[in-house]
């Protein structure tokens, strides 16, 4: 039986350990994963690769997740973006830019289920 196509997911987070943990989690679940430690490098990777979904940290120095999501929407509006944050209660303007929201306290199963729900089979 052939394996279903792997989906390419981009994880952007300035927290190195969290980024590494999510990369391992997603790879074990069968995803191909690219990572970026900040908004500008995440946007460069987003433009240069056939990204199918984005896991995006909200709170990052320099360029926050809201700004990154807004730029991604302008260039590839159909790519689903799942926002991750340690905080509950983000600016209302973010809602229109992302497909979903998780707190960093949510468990791995929740993250994988939400991501899967955003991707085509």
Beta strands, then each sheet from edge to edge (+ up, - down):
strand 1: 8-12
strand 2: 32-36
strand 3: 53-57
strand 4: 80-85
strand 5: 100-103
sheet 1: 2+ 1+ 3+ 4+ 5+
end
